[in-house]
């Protein structure tokens, strides 16, 4: 059975890939870290891999090399989001096929797979066997030709055999409409020309402290909002706060009263009362 491996601790990634594989002959396997992925690579027929950029127990570049050592024709796609830093040079050297940026859709996953592997074969109906001749839909090849290459920076070299070319179809209609806007663009804040922009090199040593200062600057307001929301929506939280306040008052009230009385007596003696 042909397997698409998803290596990501976030469940959303595997959900999107699973949705993209519905109705195909591919099945999904998931791994939360690099070590689990290595086990699956050894025992399954892996045809494609989606791996998080921030990967527990390893890094996506070494994992990509490991994938190609066992399954040379399997494309590997990086999955990034937020402030994840992608090393474009290491990705190209390892042979990464492309990159998905969160948030992305199941349609984006399918386009990425078809761009690297060709049209995905539909799932066999019950009782249906493998056919020596496949019916080719000219429209599917024309649509595939309109999909923009799914890569970042300079595309990494891949063997020609792993990217099957669409057969030349005599009399096929020539598309005249402009390519549609990709779904992942609609679902994100990326500019329309993001594929043509050079990759931005980010220094974590600079970005990390800046992000920490920004978070600390807004943290008090965020905590206040969270507490107010919890007090108005959660009876259990209100009860917990009431008990804590009552216990604090019992412990601290005598000392507070003594301090207040002494300060008032001092004011009277100074004639301020």
C-alpha positions as CSV (number, residue, x, y, z in Angstrom):
1,X,0.0,0.0,0.0
2,X,1.4,3.4,-1.0
3,X,1.8,5.7,2.0
4,X,2.0,9.5,2.5
5,X,3.8,10.1,5.7
6,X,3.1,13.2,7.8
7,X,5.7,14.1,10.5
8,X,4.2,16.9,12.6
9,X,3.1,17.1,16.2
10,X,0.2,19.4,15.1
11,X,-2.9,17.3,14.2
12,X,-4.1,20.0,11.7
13,X,-1.5,19.0,9.2
14,X,-2.4,15.3,9.1
15,X,-6.1,16.3,8.9
16,X,-5.5,18.4,5.8
17,X,-3.4,15.7,4.1
18,X,-6.0,13.1,5.0
19,X,-8.7,15.2,3.4
20,X,-6.5,15.6,0.2
21,X,-6.1,11.8,-0.1
22,X,-9.9,11.0,0.1
23,X,-10.8,9.0,-3.0
24,X,-7.3,8.1,-4.0
25,X,-5.3,4.9,-3.6
26,X,-3.0,6.5,-1.1
27,X,-3.2,6.1,2.7
28,X,-1.8,8.3,5.4
29,X,0.6,7.5,8.2
30,X,1.5,10.0,11.0
31,X,4.6,10.5,13.2
32,X,5.1,13.0,15.9
33,X,8.9,13.1,15.7
34,X,11.9,12.1,13.6
35,X,12.4,8.7,15.4
36,X,8.8,7.6,14.8
37,X,9.2,8.7,11.2
38,X,12.3,6.5,10.7
39,X,10.4,3.4,11.9
40,X,7.6,4.1,9.3
41,X,10.1,4.7,6.6
42,X,11.6,1.3,7.2
43,X,8.4,-0.7,7.1
44,X,6.1,1.1,4.7
45,X,6.1,2.0,1.0
46,X,6.3,5.7,1.4
47,X,5.7,7.7,-1.8
48,X,5.6,11.3,-0.3
49,X,6.4,13.0,3.0
50,X,5.2,16.2,4.7
51,X,7.4,17.3,7.6
52,X,7.2,20.2,10.0
53,X,10.1,22.6,9.9
54,X,10.3,22.5,13.7
55,X,10.7,18.8,14.2
56,X,11.0,17.1,17.6
57,X,14.0,14.8,17.8
58,X,15.7,16.0,14.6
59,X,15.5,18.4,11.7
60,X,13.6,18.2,8.4
61,X,16.8,18.3,6.3
62,X,18.3,15.2,7.8
63,X,14.9,13.5,7.6
64,X,14.7,14.4,3.9
65,X,18.0,12.7,3.2
66,X,16.8,9.7,5.2
67,X,13.6,9.6,3.1
68,X,15.5,9.7,-0.2
69,X,18.0,7.0,1.0
70,X,15.1,4.6,1.5
71,X,12.6,5.9,-1.1
72,X,14.5,7.9,-3.7
73,X,11.5,9.0,-5.7
74,X,9.4,10.2,-2.7
75,X,9.1,14.0,-2.7
76,X,9.4,15.8,0.7
77,X,7.5,19.0,1.5
78,X,8.2,21.3,4.4
79,X,5.4,22.6,6.6
80,X,6.0,25.9,8.3
81,X,4.0,28.6,10.1
82,X,4.3,31.7,12.2
83,X,8.0,32.6,12.7
84,X,9.5,29.2,11.6
85,X,12.8,29.7,10.0
86,X,13.5,27.7,6.8
87,X,17.1,27.4,5.7
88,X,16.7,27.5,1.9
89,X,20.2,26.3,1.2
90,X,20.0,23.3,3.4
91,X,16.6,22.5,2.0
92,X,17.8,22.6,-1.6
93,X,20.9,20.5,-0.7
94,X,18.7,17.8,1.0
95,X,16.4,17.7,-2.1
96,X,13.2,19.2,-0.6
97,X,10.5,19.4,-3.2
98,X,8.5,22.3,-1.9
99,X,6.9,24.1,1.1
100,X,3.5,24.6,2.6
101,X,2.8,27.6,4.8
102,X,0.1,27.5,7.4
103,X,-2.8,28.0,7.1
104,X,-3.2,25.8,4.0
105,X,-6.0,23.8,2.4
106,X,-6.4,20.2,1.4
107,X,-6.6,21.4,-2.2
108,X,-3.1,22.9,-1.8
109,X,-1.8,19.6,-0.5
110,X,-3.3,17.8,-3.5
111,X,-1.8,20.2,-5.9
112,X,1.6,19.8,-4.3
113,X,1.4,16.0,-4.6
114,X,0.2,16.1,-8.2
115,X,2.9,18.6,-9.1
116,X,5.6,16.2,-7.9
117,X,4.0,12.8,-8.6
118,X,1.5,13.4,-11.4
119,X,-2.3,12.9,-11.2
120,X,-3.3,10.8,-8.2
121,X,-4.9,7.5,-9.1
122,X,-8.5,7.2,-7.9
123,X,-9.5,4.6,-5.3
124,X,-10.4,1.2,-6.7
125,X,-14.1,0.2,-6.5
126,X,-15.0,-3.1,-4.8
127,X,-14.1,-5.9,-7.1
128,X,-12.2,-3.7,-9.5
129,X,-8.7,-4.8,-10.4
130,X,-5.7,-3.0,-11.7
131,X,-6.1,-2.1,-15.4
132,X,-3.2,-2.1,-17.8
133,X,-4.7,0.9,-19.6
134,X,-5.7,4.0,-17.7
135,X,-8.2,6.4,-19.1
136,X,-6.5,9.8,-19.3
137,X,-8.6,12.9,-19.0
138,X,-7.1,15.7,-21.2
139,X,-8.7,18.4,-18.9
140,X,-6.8,17.0,-15.9
141,X,-3.4,17.5,-17.6
142,X,-4.4,21.0,-18.8
143,X,-5.4,21.9,-15.2
144,X,-2.1,20.4,-13.9
145,X,-0.1,22.6,-16.3
146,X,-1.8,25.7,-14.9
147,X,-0.6,25.0,-11.3
148,X,2.3,27.2,-10.4
149,X,5.4,25.2,-9.3
150,X,5.2,24.6,-5.6
151,X,8.7,25.5,-4.5
152,X,10.6,28.2,-2.6
153,X,13.7,30.0,-3.9
154,X,15.4,28.0,-6.6
155,X,13.7,24.7,-7.1
156,X,15.8,21.7,-6.0
157,X,16.9,19.4,-8.7
158,X,14.9,16.2,-8.9
159,X,15.3,13.2,-11.3
160,X,13.2,13.6,-14.4
161,X,11.7,10.1,-13.8
162,X,10.0,11.3,-10.6
163,X,8.1,14.1,-12.3
164,X,6.1,12.4,-15.1
165,X,5.3,14.7,-18.0
166,X,1.8,15.0,-19.3
167,X,1.4,13.2,-22.6
168,X,1.0,15.3,-25.7
169,X,-2.7,15.2,-26.6
170,X,-3.7,16.0,-30.2
171,X,-6.6,18.4,-30.4
172,X,-6.6,19.2,-26.7
173,X,-8.2,22.6,-26.0
174,X,-5.8,25.4,-25.2
175,X,-6.6,27.1,-21.9
176,X,-7.1,30.9,-22.3
177,X,-8.3,31.8,-18.8
178,X,-5.8,33.2,-16.4
179,X,-4.6,30.7,-13.7
180,X,-6.8,30.8,-10.6
181,X,-5.6,32.3,-7.4
182,X,-4.3,29.5,-5.2
183,X,-6.4,28.7,-2.2
184,X,-3.5,29.0,0.2
185,X,-3.1,32.6,-0.9
186,X,-6.8,33.4,0.0
187,X,-6.3,31.7,3.4
188,X,-3.2,33.7,4.4
189,X,-1.7,37.1,4.6
190,X,0.9,36.4,1.9
191,X,1.2,38.9,-1.0
192,X,0.0,37.7,-4.4
193,X,3.5,37.7,-5.8
194,X,5.0,35.8,-2.8
195,X,6.4,33.0,-5.1
196,X,8.6,35.5,-6.9
197,X,10.0,37.2,-3.8
198,X,13.4,36.1,-2.5
199,X,13.5,34.2,0.7
200,X,14.0,36.3,3.8
201,X,16.9,35.3,6.1
202,X,15.9,35.6,9.7
203,X,18.4,35.6,12.6
204,X,16.7,33.8,15.6
205,X,19.1,35.5,18.0
206,X,17.7,38.9,16.9
207,X,14.0,37.9,16.5
208,X,13.8,35.8,19.7
209,X,14.6,38.7,22.2
210,X,12.4,41.1,20.2
211,X,9.5,38.7,20.3
212,X,10.0,38.1,24.0
213,X,9.9,41.9,24.7
214,X,6.7,42.3,22.6
215,X,5.0,39.4,24.4
216,X,5.9,40.8,27.8
217,X,4.6,44.3,26.8
218,X,1.1,43.0,26.2
219,X,1.1,40.1,28.7
220,X,-0.5,42.0,31.6
221,X,-3.5,43.1,29.5
222,X,-3.9,39.6,28.1
223,X,-3.9,38.1,31.6
224,X,-6.4,40.6,32.7
225,X,-8.7,39.8,29.8
226,X,-8.4,36.0,30.4
227,X,-9.2,36.4,34.1
228,X,-12.2,38.6,33.5
229,X,-13.5,36.2,30.9
230,X,-13.0,33.2,33.3
231,X,-14.7,35.0,36.1
232,X,-17.8,35.7,34.0
233,X,-18.1,32.3,32.3
234,X,-16.8,29.7,34.8
235,X,-18.5,29.1,38.1
236,X,-15.7,26.7,39.1
237,X,-13.1,29.4,38.5
238,X,-15.1,32.0,40.5
239,X,-15.5,29.6,43.4
240,X,-11.7,28.9,43.4
241,X,-10.9,32.6,43.5
242,X,-13.4,33.2,46.3
243,X,-11.9,30.5,48.4
244,X,-8.3,31.8,47.7
245,X,-9.3,35.4,48.6
246,X,-11.1,34.3,51.8
247,X,-8.0,32.3,52.9
248,X,-5.8,35.3,52.1
249,X,-8.0,37.7,54.1
250,X,-8.0,35.3,57.1
251,X,-4.2,35.2,57.1
252,X,-3.4,38.8,56.3
253,X,-6.3,40.8,57.8
254,X,-5.0,41.0,61.4
255,X,-1.7,42.3,60.2
256,X,-3.4,44.8,57.8
257,X,-5.6,46.0,60.6
258,X,-2.7,46.5,63.0
259,X,-0.8,48.5,60.4
260,X,-3.8,50.7,59.6
261,X,-4.5,51.4,63.3
262,X,-0.9,52.3,64.0
263,X,-0.7,54.6,61.0
264,X,-3.9,56.3,62.1
265,X,-2.7,56.8,65.7
266,X,0.5,58.3,64.3
267,X,-1.5,60.8,62.3
268,X,-3.5,61.8,65.4
269,X,-0.3,62.3,67.4
270,X,1.1,64.5,64.7
271,X,-2.2,66.5,64.7
272,X,-3.2,65.5,61.3
273,X,-6.4,63.9,62.3
